[in-house]
Amino acid sequence: PGTMLKAYSDEATMKKAYGQTLDFAIANKPQIKQFWLKGDERRRYEHYVERHLETLLSNPAVATSRKVELLQSAAQTTLEAVMVDPRHAEAVPRTRRVATQTVQLIVKEREALGHMAALMARDYDTVRHSMNVSVFATGLAYAAGVRNPSDLRDLALGGLLHDIGKSELPRELIVKPGAYTDEEMTLMRTHVTRGEHILQADGRLGSLGMVVVSQHHERLSGHG
C-alpha cells in the first residue's frame, strides 16, 4: 500500500507543506507510490493539473509514463467541461493548450506515444476517444514527416474537438449499448454538422483542424 497523504485544498497550503507542488513532491519522493484525495477535492486537483500542465510535463524529474497520465487527466477535465458548454469562450483556448502539450510531449519524448497507446487501450469512453484520435492523428502525422508545429497543433486540436457536436445530442443516445434504430442513427449522424456549426461560430479552430471535424466519418469514396 502507498503512503497516505493529506489532500490540501489550495496551492499555497500544498507549497507550504512541501515547499513545491504536490506532483513535484511525489516525483521527488520515490517512496511515495500512491496518494488519496477526498472526493470533493479531486476536481480541484484535476484543475490544478490542467493549470500547471506545461510545467509538469517539462519537469525532467517526472517519468514519461507519469506525464502521459497527467496529460490524459488534463485532457479529460478539459473535454468534459467543453462537452457541457461547447460555446463557452474558453472552450477552444483550453483545448488548444492541451493539444499543444500533446504535440510537444510526442515530439520531445520518443517513448511517450507508446505509453499513450498502452493507457488508451485499457481506458475508453467518448471523452477518452477524443484524446485517442488526437494522439494518434498527431503521432501518425509526425511519423509521416509533418514537422510544422502549427499543423501538428491543429491536427491535435481537431482530434480533441472532432466529436464536440455530440454535446447537443441526448446523453441516453450517446451511452446506449447495442445497435441504434434507424431514427437514432439518423440523429447520431448529425453530430458532425453540429460540431461544424459550433466551431465555425467560435472561429478559432484552424482550417486543418476543421477538416478533422468535418471529415472524420468520410470514406475515401466521399460517402459516410
N, C-alpha and C positions, 0 to 999 in steps of 0.2 A: 504494500500500500504506500501511496505517496504521503508526503508531509502535509499536514493540514495548514492552510494559510488563511488568515482573515481576509475577507473581501472588503477593501476600503471604498468609501462612497465617492471620493473625488481624487483628482490627480495630486493635489497638494498634499493630502494626507498620505498617499502612497509614497510620494517622494520623500516626505519627512521620515517615514518608516524605513525606506530602503535606500534613500539617497539617489535614487534613479527610478526609471519607470518600472512597473511591475514585470513587463516582459523581459527587460534587460536583467532584472534581478533573477528571474528564473533561468535565463540563458547563462548567467554567470555563476549560478549555483547548481552544479550538476547533480548534487544530492537531492535536489527537489525535482521529482518526477511528475508530480500531479498537484493541482490545487483545485479548491472548490469555491464556488461563488453562491451566495444566497440567490434564490430565484429572482427576486426583484432587483438584484444588482447585475444580472447577466447582460441585460440590454445596455446598461451604462458601459460595461466592459467592452461590448461589441462596438459601440460608438467610439470608445477610446481608441480601439484598434484601427478603426476606419480613419480617424483624425490623424493618427500618427503612423499611418501605413508606410509612407515613404521612408521615415526614419528607421522603422523596424526592419524593413526589407533591405536597407543599405548597411545594417549593422553586421560586420563580419563575425561577431560572436554568436549570431543566431544561425543555426543549421538550416540548410536549404529546405529540408523537409518541413521544418517548423515555419519557415517563411511561406511555403505553399499553403499550409494550414491557415496562417494569418490572412493571406490573400483571399482564400476561399471564405473565411469568416467575414471579411470586409465586403466582399462581393455579395454575399448573401444578405447582409444587413442593408446594403445599398439597394439591391434589386427588390427586396421585399418592400422597402419604402416606395420605390418607383412604381411597383405594380399596384400599390394602394392609391397613389396620387401621381399618375404619369405626367400630368400637366403642370406639376409644381415647378417653379422657376429654377430650383436646384437639382431637378431630376437628371438632366443631361450633364451638367458640370460634375455632379457627384459620381456619375457613372464613368465619365471621361477620366477622372482621377484613378479609378480602379483599372480602367483599360490601359492607362499609361503605365501603371505599376506592373500590370500583367506583361506588357511588352518588354519592359526593362528587365524583369526577372528572367524571362525566356531568353533574352539576348545575352545577359551578363552571366548567367549560371547554367551551364550546359545540362546539368542533371535535373534542373527544375521541371522540364517538360515531362520527364519520366515520373517524377513524384506526383505531378498533377494528374497524369493518366491513371496512376495507381489509386489515388484518392478518389477520383471521379468514378472509377469502376465499381466502387463499393458504396457510393452515396449518390442517389439520383432522385430528383424531383424537378418540377418546372423551373424553379429558380436556379438550381444547380445545372440543369440542362443548358440554360443560357450561358453560364460560366464555361461549361464544356465546349459549346460552339465557339465561344470567344477564344479560348485557349487553343483549340485545335486549328481554327482558321488562322490564327496568328502564327502558330508553330509551323503549319504547312506552308504559309506564305514565306516565312523566314527560310525554311529549308529549300524552297523553290528559288531563292535568291533575292527576294524583296528586302531591301535594306533601308528604304526611305522611312524615317521614323513617323512621319505624318500618315503615310499609307498604312503602316502597321497599326498605329493607334486607331485609325478609322475602322480598320477591319475588326480590331478587338472591341471597339465601342459598338459597332454594328452587331457583332455577335452577342454582346451583353443585352442589347435592346431589341433583338430581332423578334421576340415574342411579346413585346410591350402591348400589342393590340389585344392580347388575351385578358388584359386588365379590365376590359369593357364587357367581357363575357361572364355569364353566371358561373360562380365557383363550382356548383354541383356538376356543371358540364366539364370543367377543367379536370376535376378529380374523379370523374365517373370511371369505374372499372369496366372492362369489356368493350364491345363494339358500340359505336354510335348508330342511332337511327339515321335515315336519310335526312330528316329535318335537322337533327343535331349536327350532322356532318356539314350541311349547308351553312349553318350558323358558325361552326368552328372555323370554316374556311374564310370567314370574313375577318379573322384576326390580322391577316396580312394587310388589307386595305385600312383597317382601323389603326394599325401601327403606323402605316404611312401617313395618315392624316394627323395623328398625334405629333409625329416628329417633324412633318412639314410645317405644321403650325408653330412648333418651337423654333425651327430654323437654324439649329446649331449643330446638327449632325451633317458631316461632310458627305459628298456625293458617293464616295466609295462605301461608307457606312450605310447609306440609304439603299445601295444595291443589295447589301446583305439582307436588309429588312424586306425589301420589295420582292426579292427573287429566291428567298430561302426555301420555297416549295416548288420552284420552277424546274422542270426537267430539261434535258438537252434539246428535246423536241419543241420546247416552248410551251408545252402544256403543263398543267399542275395547279 
